[in-house]
């Protein structure tokens, strides 16, 4: 509860007089004046110039009133949030293995600050996450920038730029290479993620080929990342995807040189949201991805995975 003297001070400023504050608070004018006097004594400054018919704020009074307004806003917001905290849940939309690796760390960090808030993870495609976010079925979603960029109800923060690579089976002639030029993709049979997986992702895929001045030879479109990797492992064609979501134990991974293929990885949320818990989660995600230098983090993850696979092979 705010100090009563502050409430009396604010009421006096808002009504323009001690008598007006007294009527608003249903008290006597002398009671209000007494509390204002006590407040000025505590602060050792004059908040009102009483030389005129109506009290006017001094420079100190103007500063104090501004800070009191800020304090009231914080107090009201705190009261609102504390009523929610025991029952609130943040619903997070994810799309694949990249989030599978990083979300547990993010959730752990978040729950250290807000242990009472439940976290619900919902897995889908870029397209479904966008639809869920627009329909208020989830609170935040991880996706590719182009899926959210033209959505009026959604805003987002860029977390990192995905490194797009080519993947092929270990039976493919490229399997022993570590990199290829974009022009090497000409006439290569390509397997790609469909529009169903994500309109924005598909648009970026085609547009990058246009910028590279290559007509892609798409022989198969699939709806999930698992289908893409399986088709590549079966040596049906070359795939293009983010390096962070594939495993060298399954497919050969090649960097693409001199190409426009890239994708900004983002966290999206409703533009009109007014919930500090969601803002805090988004801010935490930005700090996490910036601090952890994801490329290095993922390299460590792959090293651990490789050791684990080698252990199983013994």
Residue pairs with C-beta under 8 A, 6 or more apart in sequence:
2 71
2 72
2 75
4 35
5 35
5 36
5 38
5 39
5 42
6 39
6 68
6 71
7 25
8 21
8 25
8 32
8 35
8 36
8 39
9 35
9 36
9 39
9 47
9 64
9 65
9 68
10 65
10 68
10 69
10 72
11 20
11 21
11 24
11 25
11 32
12 18
12 20
12 21
12 32
12 36
12 48
12 55
13 57
13 61
13 65
14 21
14 24
15 21
15 23
15 24
16 54
17 54
17 55
18 29
18 32
18 33
18 36
18 55
19 29
21 32
22 28
22 29
22 31
22 32
25 32
36 47
36 48
39 47
40 46
40 47
40 48
43 60
43 64
45 58
45 60
45 64
46 58
46 60
46 61
47 57
47 58
47 60
47 61
47 64
48 55
48 56
48 57
48 58
48 61
49 55
49 56
49 57
49 58
57 65
77 276
81 276
81 277
84 275
84 277
85 114
85 116
85 117
85 277
86 116
88 116
88 117
88 118
88 277
89 117
89 118
89 119
89 120
90 110
90 117
90 118
90 119
90 120
90 139
90 140
90 277
90 278
90 281
91 120
91 122
91 137
91 138
91 139
91 140
92 103
92 119
92 120
92 121
92 122
92 138
92 139
92 140
92 141
92 142
93 122
93 123
93 124
93 128
93 129
93 132
93 133
93 138
93 140
93 141
93 142
93 143
94 100
94 103
94 121
94 122
94 123
94 124
94 129
94 141
94 142
95 123
95 124
95 125
95 126
95 129
95 142
95 143
95 225
96 123
96 225
96 245
97 225
97 245
98 142
98 242
98 244
98 245
98 265
99 142
101 298
101 301
102 288
102 289
102 294
102 297
103 121
105 288
106 281
106 284
106 285
106 288
107 119
109 284
109 288
110 117
110 119
110 280
110 281
110 284
111 117
111 119
113 280
114 277
114 280
117 277
122 132
122 137
122 138
124 132
125 196
125 197
125 198
125 223
125 224
126 143
126 144
126 147
126 197
126 198
126 199
126 200
126 201
127 147
127 195
127 196
127 197
127 198
127 199
129 138
129 141
129 142
129 143
129 147
129 268
130 141
130 143
130 147
130 148
130 151
130 154
130 198
130 200
130 268
131 137
132 138
132 141
133 140
133 141
133 153
133 154
133 268
133 269
133 270
134 151
134 153
134 154
136 270
139 269
139 270
139 273
139 275
139 278
140 267
140 268
140 269
140 278
140 281
140 282
141 267
141 268
141 269
142 159
142 265
142 266
142 267
142 268
143 156
143 198
143 200
143 265
143 266
143 268
144 162
144 198
144 200
144 201
144 204
144 263
144 264
144 265
144 266
145 156
145 158
145 200
145 263
145 264
145 265
145 266
146 200
146 201
146 203
146 204
146 263
146 264
147 198
147 199
147 200
147 201
147 268
148 154
148 155
148 156
148 200
148 266
148 268
149 200
151 268
152 271
153 270
153 271
153 272
154 268
154 269
154 270
154 271
155 268
155 269
155 270
155 271
156 266
156 267
156 268
156 269
157 266
157 267
157 282
157 285
157 286
158 264
158 265
158 266
159 265
159 266
159 267
159 285
159 286
159 289
159 290
160 264
160 265
160 289
160 294
161 262
161 263
161 264
161 265
162 242
162 243
162 244
162 262
162 263
162 264
162 265
163 242
163 243
163 244
163 255
163 262
163 295
164 208
164 240
164 241
164 242
164 243
164 256
164 259
164 261
164 262
164 263
165 240
165 241
165 242
165 243
165 246
165 253
165 254
165 255
165 256
166 174
166 180
166 185
166 238
166 239
166 240
166 253
166 254
166 255
166 256
167 229
167 232
167 238
167 239
167 240
167 241
167 246
167 251
167 252
167 253
167 254
168 174
168 175
168 232
168 235
168 238
168 239
168 251
168 252
168 254
169 175
169 232
169 233
169 234
169 235
169 251
169 252
170 251
170 252
171 235
172 235
172 238
172 252
174 180
174 238
174 252
174 254
175 252
176 252
177 252
177 254
178 254
178 255
179 254
179 255
179 256
179 257
180 254
180 255
180 256
180 257
181 256
181 257
181 258
181 259
182 212
182 214
182 256
182 257
182 258
182 259
182 260
182 261
183 212
183 214
183 258
185 209
185 212
185 214
185 216
185 238
185 256
186 214
186 215
186 217
187 217
188 217
188 237
188 238
189 217
189 219
189 236
189 237
189 238
190 216
190 217
190 218
190 219
190 237
190 238
190 239
190 240
191 218
191 219
191 220
191 221
191 222
191 228
191 231
191 232
191 236
191 237
191 238
191 239
192 202
192 205
192 216
192 218
192 220
192 221
192 222
192 228
192 239
192 240
193 201
193 202
193 205
193 221
193 222
193 223
193 224
193 225
193 228
193 241
194 202
194 221
194 222
194 223
195 202
195 221
196 223
197 222
197 223
197 224
197 225
201 263
204 263
205 216
205 240
205 261
206 216
207 260
208 259
208 260
208 261
208 262
209 215
209 216
211 260
212 258
212 259
212 260
212 261
219 236
219 237
220 231
220 236
220 237
222 228
222 231
225 241
225 245
228 239
228 241
229 239
229 246
229 250
229 251
231 237
231 239
232 238
232 239
232 251
233 250
233 251
239 251
240 256
240 261
242 263
242 265
243 253
243 255
243 298
244 294
244 295
244 298
246 253
247 302
247 305
248 302
248 306
249 305
249 306
249 309
265 289
267 282
267 285
267 286
269 278
269 282
273 279
